[in-house]
């Protein structure tokens, strides 16, 4: 709030920027505790792990197939 010379209280003319609003929200939220510091959402963690395993297994199977067929 802004005070004028006559003691009148007036709201600021501009709205806070999105960065300022996000910073205030994060400050009020506090720190994460315990497990799940990087993945707060269980299904997101499951999908992430599944995709990593899928890619690694796909590469290994592809290499094995190429070695069996002797294709270079």
N, C-alpha and C positions, 0 to 999 in steps of 0.2 A: 504494500500500500504506500502511497505517496501523500505527504502532508503539504498543503499549500500554506502561504503566509497567513491566511485567515484562520488556520487551525482546522480547515476542512480536509477530510480524508477522501482521496480519489484513487480509483483503481488504475494500475499502469495501463498505458495505451497499447502496448504490444503484448502478444501472447508469447510464452516461453518457447524456445526452439525445441525441436524434437529431441536433440541431444541432451538438453537440460532436463527435460521431462523423464527421459530414460535414465539419466544419472540419478535423479531423485528416487525413482522407483527401485533401482538397484541398491541404493544406499539403505532404503527402508527394508528391503528383503532380507538382508543379512547373508552370512556365509552358509554354504552347504555343509551339512554334517554327515559323517559316516560314509557308508558305501554309496556308490552311484554319483560320484562327484562329476563324472563326465557324461554319463547317460542317466538322466533323471527318469526317462521313460522306458519301461521294460521292453515293449515291442520294438522300439528303435534299436536297443542293444541286441536283441535277437536277430533282427534283419542285418545289422552290421556284421555280426559274427558269421551268420550264414553266408553272406556275400564273400567275405574273406576266405572262408573254407572252400566255397564253391570255385572261386578263381584259382586258388592254390591247387586243388584237386584236378581241375581242368587242365592246368599247365602240366602237372605231373603225368596225367593220362595221355596228353598229347605228345609229350616227350617219349614216353614208353612206346606208344604206337609208332612214332617215327623211327625209334631204334629197332623195333621189331621188323618194320618194313624196309629198313636200311635206306631210307630216303633222306637225302641231305639238301 
